[in-house]
Amino acid sequence: DIQLTQSPSTLSASVGDRVTITCRASQIISGWLAWYQQKPGKAPKLLIYMVSSLESGVPSRFSGSGSGTEFTLTISGLQPDDFATYYCQHYNYCFGPGTRVDLK
Amino acid sequence: EVQLVESGGGLVQPGGSLRLSCAASGFTFKNSWMSWVRQAPGKGLEWVANIKGDGSEKSYVDSVEGRFTISRDNAKNSLYLQMNSLRAEDTAIYYCVRNERWGQGTLVTVSS
């Protein structure tokens, strides 16, 4: 079974910081990876699909990259609205455990 | 535009059953892998089950194996999740998902 891990599990950062979250798969998953942002009490919000495609309406400070088994979500210039939990997902299958981004 | 609309959630007693439905539109349903995802209160996202476009392949997370059954009716563009022997820990919002596109979710509460 494919499993996803995320690092770090928690990230403390300041407004304006460049933030990188890593998602690693136990097997090659090609391009079938998405990233979501979730805030307490809200449904997950799609940020990135197919590894690096930015969802419509999502700010360009969010970007995704990677291949094979290692993928990254980068936030270039963290904004106050970005403090949330971030999940990666292998399409129609498993999720990473999440990375919480909080204020340093 | 992909649209996924779930229904069938509600309050059920432990040991009871519930059937969730998902009406799909905006894409070629019969060619698409589909899945159910859930999120329990205060917990992370959990993949529950998936099914191949023609229904020939299905898989489940260990915690629901033998209790939940995923199915589909391609003539009706619909996905289903039959949930039996429900437990308190099955309480969650259940989402119908196609790749990266999600429905709005339906709440299942298992409680006496």
Backbone of each chain as ProteinMPNN parsed JSONL, in Angstrom:
{"seq_chain_A": "DIQLTQSPSTLSASVGDRVTITCRASQIISGWLAWYQQKPGKAPKLLIYMVSSLESGVPSRFSGSGSGTEFTLTISGLQPDDFATYYCQHYNYCFGPGTRVDLK", "coords_chain_A": {"N_chain_A": [[0.839, -1.193, 0.0], [0.473, 2.225, -0.764], [1.915, 4.883, 1.026], [1.841, 8.168, 2.411], [4.043, 10.586, 3.692], [4.581, 13.572, 5.564], [6.643, 16.428, 6.012], [7.766, 19.355, 7.71], [5.892, 18.275, 10.662], [4.796, 20.298, 12.101], [5.181, 23.755, 11.599], [6.683, 26.717, 12.389], [6.414, 30.029, 11.548], [7.004, 33.338, 10.177], [5.192, 36.214, 8.977], [5.779, 36.879, 5.606], [7.847, 35.076, 5.316], [9.49, 32.472, 3.42], [8.151, 29.383, 2.826], [8.431, 25.882, 2.965], [6.996, 22.76, 2.4], [7.248, 19.293, 2.6], [6.295, 16.333, 0.933], [6.4, 12.916, 0.974], [6.259, 9.885, -0.816], [5.699, 6.363, -0.444], [6.016, 4.841, -2.645], [6.587, 5.26, -6.182], [4.487, 7.731, -7.498], [3.906, 9.098, -9.715], [2.34, 11.774, -11.429], [0.14, 12.167, -9.855], [-0.818, 13.948, -7.661], [-2.043, 16.141, -5.164], [-2.425, 19.247, -3.363], [-3.803, 20.573, -0.389], [-5.336, 23.146, 1.55], [-6.393, 23.678, 4.851], [-8.511, 25.206, 7.175], [-9.552, 25.607, 10.617], [-12.717, 24.159, 11.187], [-13.535, 24.441, 8.6], [-14.05, 23.307, 5.18], [-11.646, 21.396, 3.269], [-9.472, 23.171, 1.054], [-8.633, 23.231, -2.293], [-5.398, 23.697, -3.498], [-3.202, 23.106, -5.243], [-2.974, 21.0, -8.058], [-2.255, 17.925, -9.818], [0.501, 17.884, -9.197], [1.802, 20.401, -9.832], [0.071, 22.306, -10.871], [-1.653, 25.273, -10.541], [-4.572, 25.9, -8.784], [-7.47, 27.587, -9.977], [-7.905, 30.914, -8.925], [-6.334, 30.718, -6.693], [-3.716, 32.242, -4.899], [-0.642, 33.273, -6.478], [1.593, 32.956, -4.94], [1.659, 30.442, -3.948], [3.072, 27.366, -4.818], [3.8, 24.261, -6.455], [5.892, 21.372, -6.688], [8.007, 18.661, -7.853], [8.563, 15.082, -8.223], [8.16, 11.575, -8.946], [8.724, 10.229, -5.985], [8.964, 12.301, -4.213], [7.73, 15.417, -3.225], [6.948, 18.913, -3.164], [5.43, 21.664, -1.498], [5.436, 25.075, -1.792], [5.323, 28.195, -0.232], [5.665, 31.369, -1.123], [6.467, 33.989, 0.518], [4.851, 34.286, 3.058], [1.542, 34.921, 4.085], [-0.824, 36.496, 6.377], [-3.266, 35.124, 6.088], [-2.507, 32.586, 5.48], [-1.934, 30.892, 7.556], [-2.53, 27.781, 8.609], [-3.544, 24.321, 8.171], [-1.905, 22.002, 6.092], [-2.334, 19.57, 3.586], [-1.159, 16.816, 1.669], [-2.21, 14.748, -1.08], [-2.48, 11.619, -2.643], [-4.056, 11.006, -5.578], [-7.42, 9.903, -5.3], [-6.796, 8.242, -3.267], [-4.562, 7.811, -0.602], [-3.843, 10.202, 2.083], [-1.424, 12.612, 3.225], [-0.293, 13.137, 6.64], [-0.61, 15.763, 7.367], [0.507, 19.18, 7.753], [0.958, 21.629, 10.055], [0.915, 25.056, 9.903], [2.008, 27.624, 11.782], [2.06, 30.744, 13.651], [5.132, 32.207, 14.338]], "CA_chain_A": [[0.0, 0.0, 0.0], [1.2, 3.489, -0.806], [1.746, 5.773, 2.173], [2.425, 9.497, 2.283], [4.504, 11.261, 4.902], [4.824, 14.999, 5.385], [7.564, 17.058, 6.953], [7.621, 18.956, 9.101], [4.502, 18.112, 11.097], [4.448, 21.662, 12.486], [6.142, 24.73, 11.1], [6.446, 28.057, 12.926], [6.968, 30.977, 10.588], [6.571, 34.726, 10.271], [4.679, 36.807, 7.748], [6.838, 37.193, 4.665], [8.783, 33.959, 5.17], [9.308, 31.442, 2.394], [7.846, 28.152, 3.557], [8.425, 24.68, 2.126], [6.475, 21.537, 3.015], [7.619, 18.146, 1.782], [5.44, 15.138, 0.954], [7.128, 11.774, 0.414], [5.458, 8.686, -1.044], [6.44, 5.114, -0.262], [6.24, 4.311, -3.992], [6.419, 6.271, -7.222], [3.068, 8.007, -7.744], [3.837, 9.919, -10.946], [1.858, 13.133, -11.238], [-1.198, 12.166, -9.251], [-0.695, 14.506, -6.317], [-2.672, 17.442, -4.922], [-2.198, 19.892, -2.07], [-4.97, 21.26, 0.143], [-5.229, 23.976, 2.747], [-7.593, 23.597, 5.669], [-8.599, 25.998, 8.401], [-10.487, 24.973, 11.559], [-14.146, 24.265, 10.929], [-13.798, 24.658, 7.177], [-13.711, 22.218, 4.275], [-10.346, 21.581, 2.612], [-9.451, 24.003, -0.144], [-7.619, 22.788, -3.241], [-4.405, 24.696, -3.879], [-2.37, 22.618, -6.336], [-3.328, 19.681, -8.554], [-1.273, 17.343, -10.736], [1.833, 18.242, -8.676], [2.294, 21.777, -9.965], [-0.915, 23.193, -11.492], [-2.282, 26.142, -9.557], [-6.016, 25.976, -8.912], [-7.977, 28.919, -10.285], [-8.239, 31.741, -7.773], [-5.339, 30.566, -5.623], [-2.624, 33.2, -5.12], [0.546, 32.729, -7.141], [2.668, 32.672, -3.976], [1.646, 28.998, -3.75], [3.574, 26.595, -5.946], [4.09, 22.862, -6.175], [6.891, 20.762, -7.555], [8.424, 17.323, -7.447], [8.303, 13.959, -9.114], [8.502, 10.273, -8.373], [8.261, 9.998, -4.62], [9.156, 13.483, -3.372], [6.979, 16.558, -3.715], [7.001, 20.039, -2.243], [4.557, 22.83, -1.589], [6.164, 26.265, -1.365], [4.605, 29.458, -0.103], [6.681, 32.412, -1.264], [5.982, 35.206, 1.153], [3.707, 33.862, 3.864], [0.577, 35.968, 4.436], [-1.608, 36.136, 7.57], [-4.336, 34.181, 5.751], [-1.942, 31.281, 5.144], [-1.729, 30.051, 8.736], [-3.519, 26.724, 8.401], [-2.961, 22.994, 8.02], [-1.749, 21.643, 4.686], [-2.325, 18.126, 3.326], [-0.969, 16.296, 0.313], [-3.018, 13.567, -1.365], [-2.35, 10.834, -3.873], [-5.412, 10.982, -6.103], [-8.328, 8.793, -5.022], [-6.153, 7.315, -2.335], [-4.156, 8.244, 0.742], [-3.434, 11.554, 2.428], [-0.387, 12.81, 4.225], [-0.854, 13.416, 7.959], [-0.832, 17.189, 7.541], [1.525, 20.08, 8.299], [0.344, 22.835, 10.578], [1.755, 26.256, 9.812], [1.519, 28.594, 12.76], [2.806, 31.981, 13.782], [6.29, 32.123, 15.227]], "C_chain_A": [[0.88, 1.252, 0.0], [0.891, 4.295, 0.45], [2.44, 7.091, 1.884], [2.865, 10.007, 3.642], [4.742, 12.727, 4.566], [5.824, 15.476, 6.417], [7.687, 18.541, 6.65], [6.154, 18.738, 9.462], [3.937, 19.461, 11.55], [5.562, 22.592, 12.052], [5.76, 26.095, 11.68], [7.154, 29.069, 12.038], [6.379, 32.369, 10.81], [6.018, 35.192, 8.931], [5.86, 37.233, 6.882], [7.837, 36.073, 4.446], [8.457, 33.121, 3.938], [9.212, 30.114, 3.129], [7.812, 26.982, 2.577], [7.967, 23.481, 2.94], [6.768, 20.395, 2.054], [6.656, 16.99, 2.003], [6.213, 14.015, 0.272], [6.209, 10.562, 0.329], [6.317, 7.443, -0.901], [6.707, 4.41, -1.588], [6.098, 5.468, -4.979], [4.929, 6.464, -7.513], [2.878, 8.928, -8.948], [3.286, 11.295, -10.609], [0.547, 13.247, -10.497], [-1.156, 12.658, -7.818], [-1.315, 15.895, -6.253], [-2.306, 17.941, -3.53], [-3.462, 20.662, -1.675], [-4.577, 22.089, 1.354], [-6.519, 23.814, 3.534], [-7.459, 24.459, 6.907], [-9.651, 25.376, 9.301], [-11.945, 25.229, 11.199], [-14.522, 24.454, 9.478], [-13.45, 23.411, 6.367], [-12.321, 22.46, 3.678], [-10.5, 22.386, 1.333], [-8.314, 23.533, -1.047], [-6.695, 23.948, -3.604], [-3.704, 24.322, -5.184], [-2.885, 21.246, -6.753], [-2.305, 19.228, -9.577], [0.141, 17.887, -10.445], [2.113, 19.736, -8.688], [1.291, 22.75, -10.588], [-1.659, 23.969, -10.418], [-3.784, 26.204, -9.82], [-6.436, 27.424, -9.165], [-8.354, 29.67, -9.006], [-7.267, 31.645, -6.616], [-4.164, 31.513, -5.904], [-1.365, 32.545, -5.661], [1.718, 32.522, -6.187], [2.711, 31.177, -3.616], [2.174, 28.308, -5.001], [3.886, 25.177, -5.508], [5.119, 22.33, -7.151], [7.182, 19.351, -7.072], [8.12, 16.284, -8.502], [8.643, 12.671, -8.38], [7.912, 10.053, -7.007], [8.406, 11.221, -3.72], [8.561, 14.725, -4.012], [7.042, 17.677, -2.685], [5.921, 21.061, -2.569], [5.355, 24.009, -1.039], [5.223, 27.45, -1.308], [5.667, 30.562, -0.089], [6.141, 33.729, -0.722], [4.702, 34.934, 1.911], [2.838, 35.064, 4.248], [-0.232, 35.542, 5.656], [-2.699, 35.102, 7.297], [-3.826, 32.762, 5.521], [-1.708, 30.384, 6.349], [-2.877, 29.038, 8.787], [-2.79, 25.389, 8.422], [-2.987, 22.614, 6.546], [-1.603, 20.12, 4.547], [-1.934, 17.853, 1.871], [-1.849, 15.054, 0.157], [-2.616, 12.924, -2.673], [-3.775, 10.602, -4.364], [-6.165, 9.697, -5.775], [-7.723, 7.764, -4.075], [-5.689, 8.088, -1.106], [-3.798, 9.721, 0.832], [-2.167, 11.518, 3.278], [-1.039, 13.199, 5.542], [-1.1, 14.897, 8.23], [0.369, 17.92, 8.118], [0.824, 21.346, 8.762], [1.336, 23.973, 10.506], [1.196, 27.274, 10.79], [2.5, 29.75, 12.896], [3.94, 31.829, 14.777], [6.167, 33.16, 16.347]], "O_chain_A": [[1.901, 1.311, 0.686], [-0.26, 4.377, 0.88], [3.472, 7.142, 1.214], [2.141, 9.874, 4.629], [5.064, 13.074, 3.43], [5.852, 14.992, 7.548], [7.71, 18.947, 5.488], [5.272, 18.994, 8.643], [2.744, 19.726, 11.398], [6.741, 22.25, 12.131], [4.641, 26.568, 11.481], [8.359, 28.968, 11.809], [5.395, 32.545, 11.529], [6.34, 34.63, 7.884], [6.808, 37.859, 7.356], [8.603, 36.113, 3.483], [7.316, 33.069, 3.48], [10.07, 29.767, 3.941], [7.235, 27.084, 1.495], [8.48, 23.218, 4.028], [6.561, 20.515, 0.847], [6.254, 16.711, 3.132], [6.632, 14.153, -0.877], [5.479, 10.25, 1.27], [7.512, 7.462, -1.198], [7.525, 3.492, -1.654], [5.555, 6.521, -4.644], [4.201, 5.499, -7.746], [1.792, 9.469, -9.157], [3.702, 11.916, -9.631], [-0.09, 14.301, -10.506], [-1.418, 11.907, -6.879], [-1.14, 16.714, -7.155], [-1.932, 17.169, -2.646], [-4.101, 21.309, -2.504], [-3.628, 21.778, 2.074], [-7.608, 23.812, 2.961], [-6.437, 24.446, 7.593], [-10.551, 24.69, 8.817], [-12.35, 26.362, 10.942], [-15.7, 24.612, 9.155], [-12.663, 22.571, 6.803], [-11.873, 23.604, 3.594], [-11.507, 22.299, 0.632], [-7.166, 23.449, -0.613], [-7.149, 25.033, -3.967], [-3.626, 25.127, -6.111], [-3.2, 20.417, -5.9], [-1.573, 20.043, -10.138], [0.863, 18.292, -11.356], [2.597, 20.291, -7.702], [1.631, 23.912, -10.812], [-2.228, 23.383, -9.496], [-4.219, 26.517, -10.928], [-5.837, 28.361, -8.637], [-9.029, 29.133, -8.127], [-7.365, 32.411, -5.657], [-3.675, 31.572, -7.032], [-1.062, 31.397, -5.336], [2.74, 31.965, -6.587], [3.694, 30.707, -3.043], [1.766, 28.635, -6.115], [4.196, 24.923, -4.344], [5.206, 22.781, -8.293], [6.681, 18.905, -6.04], [7.505, 16.568, -9.53], [9.313, 12.673, -7.348], [6.732, 9.726, -6.879], [8.0, 11.17, -2.559], [8.837, 15.049, -5.167], [7.173, 17.426, -1.487], [5.558, 21.287, -3.723], [5.889, 23.935, 0.067], [4.427, 27.677, -2.22], [6.461, 30.664, 0.846], [5.451, 34.475, -1.417], [3.61, 35.299, 1.474], [3.35, 36.096, 4.682], [-0.32, 34.349, 5.946], [-3.022, 34.295, 8.168], [-4.622, 31.833, 5.383], [-1.321, 29.228, 6.186], [-4.037, 29.401, 8.983], [-1.583, 25.327, 8.658], [-3.963, 22.872, 5.842], [-0.856, 19.479, 5.286], [-2.336, 18.58, 0.963], [-2.188, 14.395, 1.14], [-2.435, 13.601, -3.685], [-4.604, 10.058, -3.634], [-5.658, 8.587, -5.936], [-8.086, 6.587, -4.082], [-6.416, 8.96, -0.63], [-3.502, 10.387, -0.16], [-1.879, 10.531, 3.956], [-2.217, 13.556, 5.564], [-1.736, 15.245, 9.225], [1.152, 17.35, 8.877], [0.182, 22.043, 7.977], [2.462, 23.864, 10.992], [0.062, 27.732, 10.651], [3.599, 29.737, 12.343], [3.742, 31.383, 15.907], [7.046, 33.251, 17.204]]}, "seq_chain_B": "EVQLVESGGGLVQPGGSLRLSCAASGFTFKNSWMSWVRQAPGKGLEWVANIKGDGSEKSYVDSVEGRFTISRDNAKNSLYLQMNSLRAEDTAIYYCVRNERWGQGTLVTVSS", "coords_chain_B": {"N_chain_B": [[-17.952, 21.656, -15.935], [-16.902, 19.976, -13.07], [-19.169, 18.465, -10.904], [-20.183, 17.317, -7.775], [-22.429, 15.847, -5.694], [-23.318, 15.008, -2.559], [-25.464, 12.885, -0.569], [-27.598, 11.511, 2.006], [-26.508, 11.337, 4.539], [-26.68, 11.411, 8.192], [-28.094, 10.867, 11.504], [-27.34, 7.961, 13.257], [-27.69, 4.936, 15.12], [-25.175, 3.189, 17.032], [-23.962, 0.249, 15.461], [-25.818, 0.346, 13.501], [-26.956, 1.023, 10.07], [-26.216, 2.834, 7.055], [-26.656, 4.476, 3.939], [-24.778, 6.205, 1.703], [-25.007, 8.519, -0.997], [-23.818, 9.802, -4.123], [-24.198, 12.158, -6.532], [-23.015, 12.669, -9.706], [-21.669, 14.947, -12.137], [-20.666, 16.671, -15.162], [-18.409, 15.478, -16.169], [-16.934, 12.527, -17.686], [-18.291, 10.035, -16.251], [-18.195, 7.188, -16.18], [-15.629, 6.572, -16.867], [-14.017, 7.257, -14.802], [-12.035, 6.887, -11.894], [-13.301, 6.849, -8.622], [-13.762, 8.083, -5.28], [-14.35, 7.849, -1.709], [-13.929, 10.012, 0.974], [-13.202, 10.912, 4.33], [-13.634, 12.993, 7.251], [-13.189, 13.081, 10.556], [-14.396, 14.765, 13.522], [-12.141, 17.257, 14.475], [-9.984, 15.827, 13.49], [-7.591, 14.551, 11.03], [-7.63, 14.332, 7.388], [-9.03, 11.468, 5.882], [-8.749, 8.878, 3.648], [-11.248, 6.665, 2.505], [-12.392, 4.71, 0.703], [-12.054, 3.428, -2.655], [-13.002, 3.162, -6.161], [-12.815, 1.698, -9.335], [-13.475, 2.938, -12.685], [-15.117, 1.146, -14.174], [-16.032, -0.385, -12.164], [-14.65, -2.662, -11.503], [-12.494, -2.851, -9.812], [-11.838, -2.337, -6.407], [-10.989, -0.751, -3.333], [-10.244, -0.473, 0.197], [-9.823, 1.395, 3.241], [-8.229, -0.045, 6.074], [-9.747, 0.101, 8.441], [-12.444, 0.094, 7.769], [-12.871, -2.056, 6.201], [-14.797, -4.819, 5.223], [-17.032, -3.845, 6.493], [-17.954, -1.568, 5.174], [-19.156, -0.858, 1.87], [-18.287, 0.095, -1.298], [-19.804, 1.268, -4.267], [-21.095, 1.689, -7.626], [-23.234, 3.211, -10.105], [-23.126, 3.439, -13.29], [-24.914, 4.116, -15.256], [-26.535, 5.888, -14.033], [-24.822, 7.83, -13.272], [-23.802, 7.798, -10.646], [-22.431, 7.384, -7.373], [-21.923, 5.271, -4.548], [-21.926, 4.558, -1.008], [-22.228, 2.034, 1.077], [-22.736, 1.638, 4.405], [-22.276, -0.398, 7.057], [-22.718, -1.87, 10.344], [-22.023, 0.323, 11.974], [-19.867, 2.455, 13.859], [-19.006, 4.539, 16.688], [-16.656, 5.83, 16.075], [-16.835, 6.176, 13.368], [-18.107, 8.48, 12.926], [-18.22, 11.396, 11.112], [-17.567, 13.868, 8.543], [-18.404, 12.988, 5.316], [-17.006, 12.817, 2.149], [-17.481, 12.842, -1.349], [-15.287, 12.13, -3.946], [-13.508, 12.941, -6.872], [-10.569, 12.488, -8.223], [-9.007, 15.452, -7.746], [-11.214, 16.898, -7.135], [-13.955, 17.716, -5.111], [-17.069, 16.925, -3.427], [-19.549, 18.707, -1.43], [-19.826, 17.469, 0.953], [-21.268, 15.237, 3.428], [-22.746, 14.829, 6.575], [-22.205, 12.293, 8.881], [-23.347, 10.908, 11.795], [-22.734, 8.843, 14.439], [-24.303, 7.661, 17.081], [-25.803, 6.94, 20.244]], "CA_chain_B": [[-17.463, 21.777, -14.569], [-17.179, 18.808, -12.232], [-20.054, 18.657, -9.753], [-20.4, 16.12, -6.968], [-23.395, 16.207, -4.656], [-23.563, 13.893, -1.651], [-26.684, 12.852, 0.22], [-27.782, 10.291, 2.768], [-25.969, 11.385, 5.892], [-27.647, 11.585, 9.269], [-27.809, 10.284, 12.807], [-27.631, 6.527, 13.3], [-27.202, 4.314, 16.339], [-24.084, 2.211, 16.853], [-24.43, -1.016, 14.922], [-26.768, 0.591, 12.425], [-26.5, 1.123, 8.684], [-26.529, 4.059, 6.329], [-26.161, 4.451, 2.566], [-24.492, 7.511, 1.126], [-25.057, 8.61, -2.449], [-23.138, 10.946, -4.726], [-24.602, 12.411, -7.912], [-21.878, 13.276, -10.403], [-21.921, 15.546, -13.444], [-19.611, 17.538, -15.682], [-17.275, 14.693, -16.665], [-17.32, 11.181, -18.112], [-18.288, 9.307, -14.985], [-17.861, 5.765, -16.319], [-14.185, 6.443, -17.096], [-13.315, 7.892, -13.687], [-11.902, 6.384, -10.545], [-13.994, 7.676, -7.644], [-13.45, 7.678, -3.917], [-14.951, 8.48, -0.544], [-12.954, 10.525, 1.936], [-13.915, 11.406, 5.505], [-12.901, 13.734, 8.263], [-13.816, 13.07, 11.869], [-14.226, 16.04, 14.223], [-10.828, 17.523, 15.027], [-8.983, 14.897, 12.963], [-7.124, 14.791, 9.676], [-8.376, 13.755, 6.272], [-8.819, 10.019, 5.758], [-9.317, 8.179, 2.514], [-12.07, 5.545, 2.972], [-12.535, 3.662, -0.304], [-12.106, 3.887, -4.039], [-13.562, 2.213, -7.119], [-12.446, 1.964, -10.717], [-14.573, 3.406, -13.51], [-16.044, 0.073, -14.543], [-16.41, -1.09, -10.943], [-13.956, -3.946, -11.403], [-11.506, -2.792, -8.735], [-12.231, -1.559, -5.232], [-10.137, -0.941, -2.163], [-10.772, 0.147, 1.409], [-8.941, 1.548, 4.388], [-8.382, -1.225, 6.929], [-10.729, 0.293, 9.514], [-13.815, -0.09, 7.292], [-12.908, -3.289, 5.408], [-15.782, -5.78, 5.718], [-18.219, -3.142, 7.01], [-18.398, -0.618, 4.157], [-19.075, -1.298, 0.485], [-18.386, 1.145, -2.314], [-20.367, 0.79, -5.53], [-21.444, 2.773, -8.56], [-24.187, 2.938, -11.179], [-22.668, 4.348, -14.349], [-26.076, 4.581, -16.013], [-27.114, 6.997, -13.282], [-23.743, 8.733, -12.854], [-23.905, 7.845, -9.189], [-21.518, 6.636, -6.513], [-22.58, 4.925, -3.295], [-21.164, 3.952, 0.075], [-23.066, 1.325, 2.044], [-22.012, 1.565, 5.669], [-22.919, -1.286, 8.016], [-22.044, -2.038, 11.647], [-21.401, 1.622, 12.233], [-19.276, 2.69, 15.171], [-18.869, 5.948, 17.044], [-15.484, 6.378, 15.396], [-17.171, 6.457, 11.966], [-18.677, 9.82, 12.879], [-17.36, 12.241, 10.275], [-18.105, 14.373, 7.281], [-17.997, 12.116, 4.221], [-16.921, 13.522, 0.876], [-17.337, 12.134, -2.626], [-14.116, 12.765, -4.569], [-12.96, 12.492, -8.143], [-9.22, 13.08, -8.317], [-8.823, 16.552, -6.797], [-12.508, 17.593, -7.033], [-14.724, 17.209, -3.984], [-18.393, 17.432, -3.132], [-19.645, 19.566, -0.248], [-19.783, 16.6, 2.12], [-22.488, 14.92, 4.162], [-22.371, 14.492, 7.942], [-22.669, 11.041, 9.48], [-23.152, 10.895, 13.243], [-23.068, 7.55, 15.02], [-24.465, 7.922, 18.506], [-27.047, 6.444, 20.835]], "C_chain_B": [[-17.876, 20.531, -13.772], [-18.089, 19.206, -11.077], [-20.301, 17.315, -9.085], [-21.289, 16.518, -5.809], [-23.722, 14.976, -3.833], [-24.919, 14.032, -0.968], [-26.692, 11.573, 1.037], [-27.205, 10.282, 4.165], [-27.064, 11.562, 6.932], [-27.174, 10.959, 10.553], [-28.237, 8.822, 12.807], [-27.048, 5.96, 14.582], [-26.035, 3.384, 16.052], [-24.638, 0.858, 16.437], [-25.377, -0.863, 13.745], [-26.116, 0.718, 11.057], [-26.952, 2.437, 8.072], [-25.977, 3.906, 4.919], [-25.992, 5.875, 2.067], [-24.546, 7.422, -0.392], [-24.313, 9.853, -2.905], [-23.579, 11.04, -6.178], [-23.512, 13.208, -8.6], [-22.304, 13.852, -11.742], [-20.721, 16.37, -13.873], [-18.375, 16.814, -16.17], [-17.792, 13.3, -17.045], [-17.184, 10.229, -16.928], [-17.761, 7.884, -15.156], [-16.363, 5.539, -16.511], [-13.356, 6.859, -15.88], [-13.245, 7.029, -12.445], [-12.623, 7.383, -9.625], [-13.627, 7.187, -6.248], [-14.345, 8.389, -2.916], [-13.824, 8.827, 0.433], [-13.754, 11.012, 3.143], [-12.987, 12.201, 6.406], [-13.714, 13.743, 9.548], [-13.555, 14.407, 12.565], [-12.832, 16.185, 14.827], [-9.707, 16.651, 14.513], [-8.578, 15.286, 11.547], [-8.024, 14.151, 8.628], [-8.029, 12.276, 6.139], [-9.515, 9.489, 4.513], [-10.048, 6.933, 3.013], [-12.089, 4.392, 1.967], [-12.433, 4.271, -1.682], [-12.61, 2.78, -4.936], [-13.193, 2.657, -8.53], [-13.688, 2.318, -11.527], [-15.597, 2.334, -13.869], [-16.473, -0.772, -13.343], [-15.631, -2.354, -10.671], [-12.902, -3.991, -10.293], [-12.002, -1.87, -7.634], [-11.177, -1.772, -4.145], [-10.643, -0.071, -1.025], [-9.647, 0.386, 2.419], [-9.243, 0.409, 5.354], [-9.538, -1.081, 7.92], [-12.175, 0.108, 9.069], [-13.973, -1.37, 6.482], [-13.881, -4.277, 6.039], [-17.047, -5.139, 6.263], [-18.812, -2.194, 5.965], [-18.238, -1.242, 2.773], [-19.26, -0.106, -0.442], [-18.942, 0.533, -3.588], [-20.718, 1.987, -6.397], [-22.475, 2.274, -9.552], [-23.844, 3.92, -12.294], [-23.813, 4.854, -15.213], [-26.721, 5.793, -15.341], [-26.07, 8.022, -12.847], [-23.717, 8.902, -11.339], [-22.925, 6.92, -8.5], [-22.215, 6.415, -5.175], [-21.555, 4.438, -2.273], [-22.169, 3.35, 1.061], [-22.25, 1.112, 3.306], [-22.806, 0.738, 6.662], [-22.1, -1.354, 9.308], [-21.314, -0.761, 12.053], [-20.976, 1.766, 13.685], [-19.169, 4.183, 15.431], [-17.711, 6.592, 16.28], [-15.682, 6.59, 13.895], [-17.824, 7.838, 11.812], [-17.726, 10.764, 12.158], [-18.195, 12.908, 9.194], [-17.536, 13.484, 6.185], [-18.086, 12.888, 2.905], [-16.8, 12.536, -0.277], [-16.257, 12.869, -3.408], [-13.788, 12.117, -5.903], [-11.641, 13.221, -8.35], [-9.084, 14.198, -7.297], [-10.117, 17.345, -6.576], [-13.395, 16.913, -6.006], [-16.161, 17.722, -4.01], [-18.364, 18.279, -1.867], [-19.637, 18.765, 1.055], [-21.154, 16.366, 2.733], [-22.077, 14.375, 5.532], [-23.025, 13.194, 8.385], [-22.325, 11.085, 10.963], [-23.629, 9.553, 13.775], [-23.104, 7.718, 16.536], [-25.788, 7.346, 18.989], [-27.796, 7.584, 21.535]], "O_chain_B": [[-19.03, 20.102, -13.801], [-17.812, 20.167, -10.36], [-20.59, 16.316, -9.742], [-20.953, 17.413, -5.033], [-24.322, 14.022, -4.329], [-25.448, 15.132, -0.809], [-25.897, 10.665, 0.797], [-27.391, 9.316, 4.905], [-28.219, 11.828, 6.601], [-26.014, 10.57, 10.687], [-29.353, 8.489, 12.408], [-26.03, 6.446, 15.076], [-25.92, 2.849, 14.949], [-25.636, 0.381, 16.977], [-25.699, -1.841, 13.07], [-24.907, 0.547, 10.9], [-27.922, 3.057, 8.507], [-24.939, 3.274, 4.726], [-26.949, 6.649, 2.017], [-24.188, 6.408, -0.99], [-24.195, 10.831, -2.166], [-23.362, 10.117, -6.963], [-23.128, 14.284, -8.141], [-23.191, 13.314, -12.405], [-19.868, 16.723, -13.058], [-17.392, 17.452, -16.548], [-18.936, 12.948, -16.759], [-16.109, 9.698, -16.649], [-16.956, 7.428, -14.345], [-15.883, 4.42, -16.332], [-12.127, 6.817, -15.925], [-14.258, 6.499, -11.988], [-12.558, 8.595, -9.828], [-13.235, 6.036, -6.058], [-15.001, 9.383, -3.227], [-12.908, 8.04, 0.672], [-14.881, 11.48, 2.981], [-11.761, 12.104, 6.341], [-14.79, 14.337, 9.615], [-12.597, 15.103, 12.23], [-12.395, 15.333, 15.601], [-8.591, 16.712, 15.029], [-9.131, 16.209, 10.949], [-9.033, 13.519, 8.943], [-6.868, 11.888, 6.27], [-10.726, 9.64, 4.354], [-9.52, 6.214, 3.861], [-11.834, 3.243, 2.326], [-12.685, 5.461, -1.873], [-12.648, 1.613, -4.546], [-13.254, 3.84, -8.864], [-14.812, 2.036, -11.113], [-16.801, 2.59, -13.867], [-17.194, -1.758, -13.498], [-15.918, -3.057, -9.703], [-12.475, -5.072, -9.889], [-12.512, -0.78, -7.889], [-10.56, -2.834, -4.056], [-11.356, 0.912, -1.228], [-8.651, -0.337, 2.44], [-10.382, -0.049, 5.443], [-10.232, -2.057, 8.201], [-13.057, -0.024, 9.917], [-15.09, -1.733, 6.113], [-13.809, -4.547, 7.238], [-18.042, -5.831, 6.475], [-20.03, -2.037, 5.885], [-17.327, -2.034, 2.527], [-20.262, 0.606, -0.373], [-18.591, -0.591, -3.947], [-20.649, 3.137, -5.963], [-22.582, 1.075, -9.81], [-24.228, 5.089, -12.245], [-23.698, 5.908, -15.837], [-27.366, 6.614, -15.994], [-26.392, 8.974, -12.136], [-23.621, 10.017, -10.826], [-22.629, 5.824, -8.978], [-22.994, 7.253, -4.721], [-20.471, 3.972, -2.624], [-22.863, 4.068, 1.78], [-21.195, 0.477, 3.274], [-23.899, 1.135, 7.066], [-20.94, -0.944, 9.346], [-20.14, -0.783, 12.423], [-21.631, 1.272, 14.603], [-19.233, 4.992, 14.504], [-17.785, 7.757, 15.89], [-14.8, 7.123, 13.222], [-18.06, 8.299, 10.695], [-16.568, 10.911, 12.548], [-19.354, 12.564, 8.964], [-16.328, 13.253, 6.131], [-19.098, 13.518, 2.596], [-16.102, 11.527, -0.182], [-16.3, 14.094, -3.524], [-13.795, 10.893, -6.034], [-11.613, 14.422, -8.618], [-9.046, 13.928, -6.097], [-10.1, 18.367, -5.89], [-13.568, 15.694, -6.024], [-16.442, 18.799, -4.536], [-17.302, 18.538, -1.303], [-19.46, 19.331, 2.134], [-22.072, 17.172, 2.583], [-21.165, 13.554, 5.63], [-24.239, 13.021, 8.277], [-21.169, 11.273, 11.342], [-24.785, 9.173, 13.586], [-22.072, 7.894, 17.182], [-26.763, 7.275, 18.241], [-28.87, 7.364, 22.095]]}, "name": "protein", "num_of_chains": 2, "seq": "DIQLTQSPSTLSASVGDRVTITCRASQIISGWLAWYQQKPGKAPKLLIYMVSSLESGVPSRFSGSGSGTEFTLTISGLQPDDFATYYCQHYNYCFGPGTRVDLKEVQLVESGGGLVQPGGSLRLSCAASGFTFKNSWMSWVRQAPGKGLEWVANIKGDGSEKSYVDSVEGRFTISRDNAKNSLYLQMNSLRAEDTAIYYCVRNERWGQGTLVTVSS"}
